[in-house]
Amino acid sequence: MRNIKLVMEYDGTGFAGFQIQPSGRTVQGVLQEALEKLTGKPVKVVGAGRTDAGVHARGQVASFQTESGIPGERFAPALNGCLPEDLRILESGEAPPEFHARYSATRKTYEYLIYRKTEGAVMHRDHALVLTGELDLEAMREAAAHLVGTHSYRSFCASGSGVKGFIRTVEELTLEEPGEWLRFTVTADGFLYHMVRNIVGTLLLVGQGRLNPAEVKTIRDSEDRTKAGPTAPAPGLYLVRVEYE
Amino acid sequence: MRNIKLVMEYDGTGFAGFQIQPSGRTVQGVLQEALEKLTGKPVKVVGAGRTDAGVHARGQVASFQTESGIPGERFAPALNGCLPEDLRILESGEAPPEFHARYSATRKTYEYLIYRKTEGAVMHRDHALVLTGELDLEAMREAAAHLVGTHSYRSFCASGSGVKGFIRTVEELTLEEPGEWLRFTVTADGFLYHMVRNIVGTLLLVGQGRLNPAEVKTIRDSEDRTKAGPTAPAPGLYLVRVEYE
């Protein structure tokens, strides 16, 4: 058995998320179908991040095992030849036998994009959160500082997610403003379910003056999901990078 | 009868063009339906530019006559309340009785957007032409200079378009390169059918070294559509501004 690693991007708009489901078009489902066509055998694909419906990826990583003789680097062009145009393989290659796209990942980076103007909003509604109105970026950055480091992020984890540990290390959480955009970048050793979208939803409350920055520390320490802000919508979220040792 | 002017933007991806058709979802059709709901009477909407299927607008202008008592500036919010989210009215207001969105227009500006990287392309495929590979911008600009001024632009007009005069005045034709994008901006007193897309298709041949800049003058003077380049795809095109006296 050979182990193959794929790096891919997709427009999440037309997918019911990464993970295969009984019904609905999924990234995993579309990939497995293409791989079965290519290798002649059923293939089980594992993704580094199980992105939700409407969430995009610019650097999702997946792995699968195969007995096919196709050279590792040839999977990318071969797959692109039969995949739909909202899913593209950026690179492919052989991976060590123990490599697992999800369990071997040591660090992931997500971005969350907000488009802040009325004009042009129709073009961006599937690929960003459109949000006009003033935001106090200074206050949001002050609040964001409480969400960096090793903490329980349970207050930002969708309830009923079934996870056991809630401690994660956020290495970076930055806000940038290129032109009419606002971009959050979050790097961590792992993410809880809806963690980035709940962090963004909470920081937006701070930006709108409905929470003060110090309250975000209180919310974090409460380990109570109901204290934090709403889950920001899926179309603004991008999985941009997955790193391995 | 009052005369109302609308300025709007739309994502052309989900429309079979501006102009109403026996079948297919059109901007005019969707607008007229919303206006009939709002005013209680059938309304005939005229657009400044009859954009094709897949072509976008950031500043399309339309006009219509109505006996409704709704104040001119209230049409924008009222329409936005019942229009689908891929069509937004940016402003509305009373216009003089003789105003006609198409016939009164003295100048229009289109942009054509090209995304030049493989990475990120899936996000932009409906809103730009994705084109990788080297382009000689210097040569393209030299060629573009032959497509500014008052000339017959028949070589760049879709054949069988039924127009009589082919003389137009192009006031501006520029190429800019913000980041991984290439943006053409064309301003003229009027446009022939497919004119911008045929100009872009021809300039791309120059950029790829398949035509030299001087040949573009020859093509222009030939008044022969078959001499010019192919029609660039619809998703890159935006109607950005319509001007009136």
Interface residues (C-beta under 8 A of the other chain):
Chain A: E9 Y10 D11 H56 R58 E85 D86 L87 R88 L90 T118 E119 G120 A121 V122 M123 R125 H127
Chain B: E9 Y10 D11 H56 R58 E85 D86 L87 R88 L90 T118 E119 G120 A121 V122 M123 R125 H127
